Amino acid sequence: MIEPTARGSPMQPLRWTIKSTYRLAEALRKQGYQVSATSVRRLLAAMGYSLQANRKTREGEQHPDRDGQFRHIAERVAARKKRGEPALSVDTKKKEVLGNLKNAGQTYRPKGQPEKVKTHDFPDPKLGKAIPYGVYDIHGNEAGVSVGISHDTAEFAVAAIRRWWKKLGRKRYGRAKRLLVTADSGGSTVRAAGCGRSSCRSGPTRRD
């Protein structure tokens, strides 16, 4: 009754549901269970759910078919898992300007001798930016990250997914004939493949 109306990052253990404990208890009682909203609240806590306050992160009105879209995605992911085929979540992560620049971290150094960096964080046209592109295996809870050093193009996105398949996916889904990719509708995701070039380096990472 919670899925797929439960929300939260697939890579984080913290989850929440948009259904109230009273509605969940009422639905359970219709199925013949004797349960109260308090018991439902304890069960949700045991499953890793917690009360969450609203956060201002969205603009504009919510699309009327938003829940239907997410239910459709959830069904497609479940179908791929049942068939032993991969379902991926892909996205470009925060881009970083390359060079000897100031960052928020700290390191131990002799007193009065901080690391000297550039005064301004202007991009260096010769070094460019580091562009991390994550390819997350929803079933296996495993990801590969490719780091581009030129542009976030559709060609780079396709290369990152291909690299994930060669490095990680083929070992687990060697017999798969279909691949489900979930992504937002911006940037390299929606551009036509082959519209640019991007040199990249990559390496497998795991999220437990």
RABEL-V459420 format. One line per field, one symbol per residue. ss: DSSP state (H for helix, E for strand, L for the rest). phi: phi as a letter, one per 30 degrees, with the letter a starting at -180 (. if undefined). A space follows every 10 residues. Layout:
# RABEL-V459420
ss=???
phi=???
This chain:
# RABEL-V459420
ss=LLLLLEELLL LLLLEEELLL HHHHHHHHHH LLLLLLHHHH HHHHHHLLEL LLLLLLLLLL LLLLLHHHHH HHHHHHHHHH HHLLLLEEEE EELLLEELLL LLLLLLLLLL LLLLLLLLLL LLLLLLLLEE EEEEEEELLL LEEEEEEELL LLLHHHHHHH HHHHHHHHHH HHLLLLLLLE EELLLLHHHL LLLLLLLLLE EEEEEELL
phi=.ddcddbkdd cbddbabdcd dddddddddd djdcbcdddd dddddddjca dbddbdbcbi ddddcedddd dddddddddd ddcicdbccb addddbddkd cdbddbbdbe eibdddbddc cdedddcibd cdbcbcdddd hbbbbccdbb bdcddddddd dddedddbdd dcbecdcbbc ccadcbiddc dddicabada bbadbbcc
